[in-house]
Amino acid sequence: MTTTRARPLGVTPGGGYTAVIEVARKPDGSFGWTNLNIAAGKEVGPGILRPAPFPSLTGGFAATGWGTDSRRVYYANTDGAVGEFATDGDGWTYHNFTSTEGTPAAAWNSPLATGGMRSGTMMVHYADETGQLVVMKFTGSWTWGANPALPRVPEWSPLTALHNGRGRFGYYFDADDHLTEVEEYGVAGRFTDLTKYIGLPAASPISGLSAVGWGSDSRRVYYADREDNVVELVGFGDERGWRWQSLTPLSVRQAKAGSPLAAAASSQGLAGVALWNRASEPFWAGRVGGWRSQEIRATGDGSRPVVAANSSVASAVAGDGRPWVSYVAEDNHLALWRGPQEDRLWWDLTADLGLPAAAKVATQGPLALVHTERGPRVYYLTDEPEF
């Protein structure tokens, strides 16, 4: 565990607060964890620490990692201010965009999304209190914008983003359940109603949503239709356009109603999508020479884990092309799976490390996973941090 024993300012012994936790795998294969609100806090007196602002448990959050061990984590605090935890491998800092850049407060339940860092550029998407999509852009410094012509983000819609050689894109469902793509244009963005443009099947009202990009302009977007079939959108750019397909005829099982989705890709292409089946068991829909569904099993007894009713899912791809998947199991333990065909495929991180309990937040709730050269890093929220 990496944290300080200084008392958090305003927290009495035994008192609770909310926090962002990072669980990181070290090069030797062991794991450690860090309370980021404490790690990015400031000493304000002997043995007294002012933590970074506590996260809201009703909102989402997003993370990205690149290079040797650079990581960024984005969340909204209890006042709706949007902030960033940042490290390049040595210590954590906190940046409040709402106070320093004047960004609008996030809606009480707004998801956050980022397509990651590429060539020194990154964007972060979220919804403000009016449902307006806010786009923050980093190119060495931060700017932000909000295009009032964009459809509003309904309070029930997930939000996802991707980054490829062409630019940065955000995706969400509008009030009519139509899938909206927002392409970077300046900083505010321009949009396409993909449901109308491509003729997509109607989305489930509780569908998950995930997107990945790579290369010059490869885009893949995933959601569930009203029969819980996973739908894949394949984007090739302006010249070759879009197509879509249902993955059910291609050996991908139907999703549990309301299952979150977490697609992952490397710089070379798509790896697959993590989701739940109808028995609430996690599985990996891999894309290597064709689609196939791979069961996620616990180490040792080979049992199929069952996910918590409120769990989200996160995935990432290692440099060797192998996927990693994280979720919260029905015993409220944080789980991590590595696939396929490794000596150890699954870790109960909560039992192994004595982690603070995962907060019981809504489906599509906060959970993130990134992979740097030093290994996987999992992020989650807790409302039971160690004092």
C-alpha positions as CSV (number, residue, x, y, z in Angstrom):
1,M,0.0,0.0,0.0
2,T,1.3,3.5,-0.9
3,T,-0.3,6.2,1.2
4,T,0.5,8.5,4.1
5,R,-0.4,8.1,7.7
6,A,-1.3,11.8,8.1
7,R,-4.9,12.4,9.2
8,P,-7.1,13.6,6.3
9,L,-8.3,17.2,7.2
10,G,-11.9,17.2,8.2
11,V,-12.0,13.4,8.7
12,T,-12.3,12.2,12.3
13,P,-11.0,8.8,13.5
14,G,-13.5,6.3,12.2
15,G,-15.1,8.8,9.9
16,G,-15.8,7.9,6.3
17,Y,-15.0,9.7,3.1
18,T,-14.9,8.7,-0.6
19,A,-11.7,8.0,-2.5
20,V,-10.2,6.9,-5.8
21,I,-8.0,3.8,-5.4
22,E,-5.3,2.6,-7.9
23,V,-4.2,-1.0,-7.9
24,A,-1.0,-1.5,-9.8
25,R,0.9,-4.6,-10.9
26,K,4.7,-4.2,-10.5
27,P,7.3,-5.6,-12.9
28,D,8.0,-8.5,-10.4
29,G,4.4,-9.6,-10.7
30,S,3.2,-8.4,-7.3
31,F,0.5,-5.8,-6.7
32,G,0.2,-2.7,-4.6
33,W,-2.5,-0.1,-4.0
34,T,-2.6,3.7,-3.5
35,N,-5.4,6.0,-2.2
36,L,-5.0,8.8,-4.8
37,N,-6.9,11.4,-2.8
38,I,-4.3,10.9,-0.1
39,A,-1.3,10.5,-2.4
40,A,-2.2,13.8,-4.2
41,G,-3.1,15.7,-1.0
42,K,-1.1,18.5,0.6
43,E,0.4,18.6,4.1
44,V,-1.1,21.6,5.9
45,G,0.3,21.0,9.4
46,P,2.2,18.4,11.4
47,G,0.5,15.1,10.7
48,I,-2.5,16.8,9.0
49,L,-3.2,16.3,5.3
50,R,-5.7,18.1,3.0
51,P,-6.7,15.4,0.6
52,A,-7.5,16.0,-3.0
53,P,-11.3,16.6,-3.4
54,F,-13.4,13.5,-2.7
55,P,-15.1,11.9,-5.7
56,S,-18.8,11.9,-6.3
57,L,-20.1,8.3,-6.1
58,T,-22.9,9.1,-8.6
59,G,-20.7,10.1,-11.5
60,G,-18.4,8.2,-13.7
61,F,-14.7,8.5,-14.2
62,A,-12.1,7.8,-16.8
63,A,-8.4,6.9,-17.0
64,T,-5.6,6.6,-19.5
65,G,-2.0,5.4,-19.5
66,W,0.9,5.5,-21.9
67,G,4.6,5.2,-22.2
68,T,6.7,3.8,-19.3
69,D,4.2,4.7,-16.6
70,S,2.3,7.9,-17.3
71,R,-1.3,7.8,-16.0
72,R,-4.2,10.3,-15.8
73,V,-7.5,9.8,-13.9
74,Y,-10.5,12.0,-14.4
75,Y,-13.5,12.4,-12.1
76,A,-16.1,14.8,-10.7
77,N,-15.9,15.7,-7.0
78,T,-18.9,16.1,-4.7
79,D,-19.5,19.6,-5.9
80,G,-19.4,18.6,-9.6
81,A,-16.0,20.1,-10.3
82,V,-14.0,18.0,-12.8
83,G,-10.4,17.1,-11.8
84,E,-7.4,15.1,-12.8
85,F,-5.0,12.9,-10.9
86,A,-1.7,12.8,-12.8
87,T,1.6,11.0,-12.5
88,D,4.5,10.2,-14.8
89,G,5.7,7.5,-12.5
90,D,6.9,9.4,-9.4
91,G,4.2,10.9,-7.1
92,W,0.7,12.2,-7.8
93,T,-0.7,15.7,-8.4
94,Y,-4.3,17.0,-8.6
95,H,-5.7,19.6,-11.0
96,N,-9.2,21.1,-10.6
97,F,-10.3,22.2,-14.1
98,T,-13.5,23.9,-12.9
99,S,-11.6,26.3,-10.6
100,T,-8.5,26.8,-12.8
101,E,-9.9,26.6,-16.4
102,G,-13.5,27.6,-15.7
103,T,-15.1,24.4,-17.0
104,P,-18.7,23.8,-16.2
105,A,-19.6,21.6,-13.3
106,A,-20.5,18.0,-14.3
107,A,-24.0,16.7,-14.0
108,W,-24.6,14.8,-10.8
109,N,-24.4,11.4,-12.7
110,S,-22.4,12.3,-15.7
111,P,-20.1,9.7,-17.1
112,L,-16.6,10.8,-18.2
113,A,-14.7,9.5,-21.2
114,T,-11.3,9.9,-22.9
115,G,-9.8,8.2,-25.9
116,G,-6.3,8.4,-24.5
117,M,-3.2,10.3,-25.2
118,R,-1.7,10.2,-28.7
119,S,1.1,12.5,-30.1
120,G,0.8,14.7,-27.1
121,T,-3.0,15.4,-27.6
122,M,-6.0,14.1,-25.6
123,M,-9.6,15.0,-25.1
124,V,-12.0,14.4,-22.1
125,H,-15.8,14.4,-22.5
126,Y,-18.5,14.8,-19.9
127,A,-22.0,16.3,-19.6
128,D,-22.8,19.5,-17.6
129,E,-25.8,20.1,-15.4
130,T,-27.9,21.0,-18.5
131,G,-26.9,17.8,-20.4
132,Q,-24.6,19.8,-22.7
133,L,-21.6,17.8,-23.9
134,V,-18.4,19.5,-22.7
135,V,-15.1,18.7,-24.4
136,M,-11.8,19.4,-22.9
137,K,-8.7,19.3,-25.1
138,F,-5.0,18.9,-24.0
139,T,-2.3,20.0,-26.5
140,G,0.4,20.9,-23.9
141,S,-2.2,23.1,-22.1
142,W,-6.0,22.7,-21.7
143,T,-8.8,24.4,-23.6
144,W,-12.5,23.5,-23.5
145,G,-15.7,24.0,-25.5
146,A,-19.4,23.2,-25.7
147,N,-21.3,23.2,-29.0
148,P,-25.0,24.1,-28.2
149,A,-26.0,22.5,-31.6
150,L,-25.1,19.1,-30.2
151,P,-27.9,16.9,-28.9
152,R,-28.1,16.9,-25.1
153,V,-26.8,13.9,-23.2
154,P,-29.7,12.2,-21.4
155,E,-29.1,11.4,-17.7
156,W,-29.3,7.7,-18.5
157,S,-26.9,7.6,-21.4
158,P,-23.4,6.1,-21.2
159,L,-20.5,8.0,-22.8
160,T,-17.4,6.7,-24.6
161,A,-14.6,8.0,-26.7
162,L,-11.8,7.0,-29.0
163,H,-8.7,8.5,-30.6
164,N,-7.1,7.6,-33.9
165,G,-4.8,9.2,-36.5
166,R,-7.7,11.3,-37.8
167,G,-8.7,12.8,-34.5
168,R,-10.8,12.3,-31.4
169,F,-14.4,11.1,-31.2
170,G,-17.1,10.9,-28.5
171,Y,-20.3,8.7,-28.5
172,Y,-23.5,8.7,-26.6
173,F,-27.3,8.1,-27.1
174,D,-29.6,11.0,-27.6
175,A,-33.1,11.4,-26.2
176,D,-34.5,9.2,-29.0
177,D,-32.0,6.4,-28.3
178,H,-30.1,7.3,-31.4
179,L,-26.3,6.8,-31.3
180,T,-24.5,10.2,-31.7
181,E,-20.9,10.6,-32.8
182,V,-19.2,13.8,-32.0
183,E,-16.0,14.5,-34.0
184,E,-13.4,17.0,-33.0
185,Y,-13.9,20.2,-34.9
186,G,-12.1,23.0,-33.3
187,V,-12.8,22.1,-29.7
188,A,-16.6,22.1,-29.5
189,G,-17.2,19.2,-32.0
190,R,-19.7,18.4,-34.8
191,F,-22.0,15.5,-34.8
192,T,-23.5,12.6,-36.8
193,D,-26.7,10.7,-36.0
194,L,-25.2,7.3,-36.7
195,T,-28.5,5.5,-36.1
196,K,-30.1,7.4,-38.9
197,Y,-27.0,7.6,-41.1
198,I,-26.3,3.9,-41.1
199,G,-29.7,2.5,-40.3
200,L,-28.8,0.9,-37.0
201,P,-31.1,-1.4,-35.0
202,A,-32.7,0.3,-32.0
203,A,-30.5,0.3,-28.9
204,S,-31.7,-1.3,-25.6
205,P,-32.7,1.6,-23.2
206,I,-30.2,0.2,-20.7
207,S,-27.4,-0.7,-23.2
208,G,-23.8,-0.3,-22.5
209,L,-21.5,1.6,-24.9
210,S,-17.9,1.3,-25.8
211,A,-15.5,2.4,-28.6
212,V,-11.9,2.0,-29.6
213,G,-9.8,3.5,-32.5
214,W,-6.4,2.9,-34.0
215,G,-4.4,3.5,-37.2
216,S,-5.2,6.4,-39.5
217,D,-9.0,6.2,-39.1
218,S,-10.2,2.8,-37.8
219,R,-13.2,3.1,-35.5
220,R,-15.2,0.4,-33.7
221,V,-18.3,1.1,-31.5
222,Y,-20.3,-1.4,-29.5
223,Y,-23.8,-1.4,-28.0
224,A,-26.6,-3.9,-27.3
225,D,-29.9,-3.9,-29.3
226,R,-33.3,-4.5,-27.8
227,E,-32.8,-8.3,-28.0
228,D,-29.5,-7.9,-26.2
229,N,-27.4,-8.8,-29.2
230,V,-24.1,-7.0,-29.4
231,V,-23.9,-4.7,-32.3
232,E,-20.6,-3.6,-33.9
233,L,-20.2,-0.5,-35.9
234,V,-17.1,-0.5,-38.2
235,G,-15.9,2.9,-39.4
236,F,-13.3,3.2,-42.2
237,G,-13.3,7.0,-42.7
238,D,-15.0,9.3,-45.1
239,E,-14.1,7.4,-48.3
240,R,-15.2,3.9,-47.3
241,G,-17.9,5.0,-44.8
242,W,-19.5,2.8,-42.1
243,R,-21.1,-0.6,-41.8
244,W,-22.6,-2.5,-38.9
245,Q,-23.2,-6.2,-37.9
246,S,-24.7,-8.2,-35.1
247,L,-22.1,-10.3,-33.4
248,T,-24.6,-13.0,-32.2
249,P,-24.4,-14.9,-35.5
250,L,-20.5,-14.7,-35.2
251,S,-20.3,-16.7,-32.0
252,V,-20.6,-13.8,-29.5
253,R,-23.2,-14.7,-26.9
254,Q,-26.1,-12.4,-26.1
255,A,-25.4,-9.9,-23.4
256,K,-27.3,-9.7,-20.1
257,A,-29.8,-6.9,-20.2
258,G,-28.0,-3.8,-19.1
259,S,-24.5,-5.3,-19.3
260,P,-21.8,-2.8,-19.5
261,L,-19.3,-3.2,-22.4
262,A,-15.6,-2.6,-22.5
263,A,-13.8,-2.9,-25.8
264,A,-10.0,-2.9,-26.0
265,A,-7.6,-2.4,-28.9
266,S,-3.8,-2.1,-29.4
267,S,-2.1,0.2,-31.9
268,Q,-2.4,-2.8,-34.4
269,G,-6.1,-3.3,-34.1
270,L,-9.1,-4.6,-32.1
271,A,-8.5,-7.2,-29.4
272,G,-12.1,-7.8,-28.2
273,V,-14.9,-6.8,-25.9
274,A,-15.6,-7.7,-22.2
275,L,-19.2,-8.1,-21.0
276,W,-21.7,-10.3,-19.0
277,N,-23.8,-13.2,-20.2
278,R,-27.4,-13.7,-19.2
279,A,-26.2,-15.6,-16.1
280,S,-24.2,-12.5,-14.9
281,E,-21.0,-14.3,-15.7
282,P,-18.2,-12.2,-17.3
283,F,-16.8,-13.3,-20.6
284,W,-14.4,-12.1,-23.3
285,A,-15.5,-11.8,-26.9
286,G,-12.2,-12.0,-28.7
287,R,-11.4,-11.0,-32.2
288,V,-8.4,-13.0,-33.5
289,G,-9.0,-14.5,-36.9
290,G,-12.8,-14.3,-36.3
291,W,-15.0,-13.7,-33.3
292,R,-15.3,-16.2,-30.4
293,S,-16.5,-16.1,-26.8
294,Q,-14.0,-17.1,-24.1
295,E,-15.2,-17.8,-20.5
296,I,-13.5,-16.1,-17.6
297,R,-12.8,-18.6,-14.9
298,A,-11.4,-18.2,-11.3
299,T,-8.0,-19.5,-10.6
300,G,-7.8,-22.8,-8.8
301,D,-11.2,-24.3,-8.8
302,G,-12.1,-23.2,-12.3
303,S,-15.5,-21.8,-11.3
304,R,-17.3,-19.1,-13.3
305,P,-17.3,-15.9,-11.3
306,V,-20.6,-14.0,-11.0
307,V,-20.5,-10.2,-11.2
308,A,-22.1,-7.8,-8.7
309,A,-25.4,-6.3,-9.8
310,N,-23.8,-2.9,-9.7
311,S,-20.5,-3.7,-11.3
312,S,-19.0,-2.0,-14.3
313,V,-16.3,-3.5,-16.5
314,A,-13.0,-2.3,-17.8
315,S,-10.5,-3.7,-20.2
316,A,-7.1,-2.9,-21.7
317,V,-4.5,-4.6,-23.9
318,A,-0.9,-5.2,-22.9
319,G,2.1,-4.6,-25.2
320,D,2.1,-8.4,-26.0
321,G,-1.5,-8.1,-27.3
322,R,-3.1,-10.0,-24.4
323,P,-6.2,-8.5,-22.9
324,W,-6.8,-7.7,-19.2
325,V,-10.3,-7.4,-17.8
326,S,-11.5,-6.0,-14.4
327,Y,-14.9,-6.1,-12.7
328,V,-16.5,-6.3,-9.2
329,A,-17.6,-9.9,-8.2
330,E,-20.8,-10.6,-6.3
331,D,-18.9,-10.6,-3.0
332,N,-17.9,-7.0,-3.8
333,H,-14.3,-8.1,-4.4
334,L,-12.3,-6.4,-7.2
335,A,-11.3,-9.1,-9.7
336,L,-8.7,-9.0,-12.5
337,W,-8.4,-11.4,-15.4
338,R,-5.6,-11.9,-17.9
339,G,-6.2,-13.8,-21.0
340,P,-5.8,-15.9,-22.9
341,Q,-3.5,-18.9,-22.0
342,E,-1.5,-17.7,-19.1
343,D,-0.3,-19.6,-16.0
344,R,-2.5,-17.4,-13.8
345,L,-5.7,-16.1,-15.3
346,W,-7.5,-14.5,-12.4
347,W,-6.8,-12.5,-9.2
348,D,-9.1,-11.7,-6.3
349,L,-7.4,-8.3,-5.7
350,T,-9.5,-7.5,-2.6
351,A,-8.6,-10.7,-0.8
352,D,-5.0,-10.7,-2.0
353,L,-4.3,-7.1,-1.0
354,G,-6.9,-6.3,1.7
355,L,-8.3,-3.5,-0.5
356,P,-10.9,-1.0,0.8
357,A,-14.4,-2.2,-0.4
358,A,-15.6,-1.1,-3.8
359,A,-18.4,1.5,-3.5
360,K,-21.8,0.1,-4.4
361,V,-22.6,2.5,-7.3
362,A,-25.0,2.3,-10.2
363,T,-24.4,0.0,-13.2
364,Q,-22.0,1.7,-15.7
365,G,-20.4,3.1,-12.5
366,P,-16.8,4.0,-12.0
367,L,-14.2,1.5,-12.9
368,A,-11.2,1.9,-15.2
369,L,-8.2,-0.1,-16.4
370,V,-5.1,1.0,-18.3
371,H,-1.9,-0.7,-19.3
372,T,1.5,1.0,-19.4
373,E,5.0,-0.6,-20.0
374,R,5.1,-1.4,-16.3
375,G,1.9,-3.3,-16.2
376,P,-1.9,-3.0,-15.6
377,R,-3.4,-0.3,-13.4
378,V,-7.0,-0.7,-12.1
379,Y,-9.0,2.3,-10.7
380,Y,-12.2,2.1,-8.6
381,L,-14.1,4.2,-6.0
382,T,-14.5,3.3,-2.4
383,D,-16.6,4.8,0.4
384,E,-14.7,2.7,3.0
385,P,-11.1,3.9,2.7
386,E,-8.6,3.1,5.4
387,F,-8.0,6.0,7.7
